[in-house]
Amino acid sequence: MVSVSRRSLLALGAALPLLGRLDWAVASPPPAKVDKVRLNYNESPYGPSGAAREAMQGAIATAGRYPYGHMYALAALFAQQQGIAEDQVAVFSGSMAALRYAVLAFTGESRGLVMAAPSYEVPRQAAESNRASVHEVSLTAEHAHDIPAMLAADPQAGMLYLCNPNNPTGTLTPTEAIRHALANKPQGSVLVVDEAYIDFADAPSCVSWVKEHDDLLVLRTFSKIYGMAGARVGLAIGAPALLARLAVFVVMTIMSRQLGSDL
Ligand SMILES: Cc1ncc(COP(=O)(O)O)c(C=O)c1O
């Protein structure tokens, strides 16, 4: 039985005038002043565009529902824009989550991670927590990934991580070198290309390559170019079978949270 207390009636009474107002569905203004640029997070201090703020504000009213419909619509739109199939795109709470799940899925005690140094530190941390060996290969003198050295670093590698443009150097690895990595990486390994900053460069994306390669995963995020780091929207693009290996960890994360621990 639902018990209705005096206090809950008072709270409802206070909320009723608000229900009649639609102010919350109107886009809030952009930040009045940009006071801090936090270089270590690579965020946009300007925040999302007016259109994005309006859409987000309008969606508050549907926050009681799980967002699957929106996720599938986003995946479908991105797939259409990129000329790939809908089931080659999966939506995550930020690309960092997708990246961590990729490391957990593709590495292990007998399958290491190969990545550049310096580069984005998250895959190394995830591999260490997965008891996988980590082979860090210095960038070349031009600050590009040293693909031949990365290919030779670990014949048992489960995953090669390539951040393009690279964080923190902002440098590009030539497309031909990435193609070479894909063609010559250790058997059974997956190449993960992190394109968090690709919109800021003239370089072509690897997204369309997933049509021909089922051992390639590409990551994209709304955090950087769209100034939406707080909204936590990221995409993983790859063969459906590859995405299914990441999805296992989404379920495990939900379960471990319910059990009171974190993955
Ligand atoms: C290279 C790179 N990949 C992924 C991420 C994580 O992005 P997201 O906010 O989508 O989790 C970052 C964030 O700084 C990054 O620099």
PDBQT file of the ligand as one rigid body, heavy atoms in Angstrom, charges set to zero:
ROOT
HETATM    1  C1  LIG A 301      42.446   9.989 -26.730  1.00  0.00    +0.000 C 
HETATM    2  C2  LIG A 301      41.242   9.968 -25.879  1.00  0.00    +0.000 A 
HETATM    3  N1  LIG A 301      40.387   8.960 -26.016  1.00  0.00    +0.000 NA
HETATM    4  C3  LIG A 301      39.276   8.887 -25.275  1.00  0.00    +0.000 A 
HETATM    5  C4  LIG A 301      38.988   9.854 -24.337  1.00  0.00    +0.000 A 
HETATM    6  C5  LIG A 301      37.768   9.702 -23.488  1.00  0.00    +0.000 C 
HETATM    7  O1  LIG A 301      36.698  10.376 -24.037  1.00  0.00    +0.000 OA
HETATM    8  P1  LIG A 301      35.245  10.273 -23.421  1.00  0.00    +0.000 P 
HETATM    9  O2  LIG A 301      34.973  11.572 -22.751  1.00  0.00    +0.000 OA
HETATM   10  O3  LIG A 301      34.346  10.004 -24.587  1.00  0.00    +0.000 OA
HETATM   11  O4  LIG A 301      35.209   9.124 -22.442  1.00  0.00    +0.000 OA
HETATM   12  C6  LIG A 301      39.857  10.932 -24.158  1.00  0.00    +0.000 A 
HETATM   13  C7  LIG A 301      39.559  11.961 -23.152  1.00  0.00    +0.000 C 
HETATM   14  O5  LIG A 301      40.308  12.830 -22.841  1.00  0.00    +0.000 OA
HETATM   15  C8  LIG A 301      41.017  10.983 -24.949  1.00  0.00    +0.000 A 
HETATM   16  O6  LIG A 301      41.893  11.978 -24.810  1.00  0.00    +0.000 OA
ENDROOT
TORSDOF 0
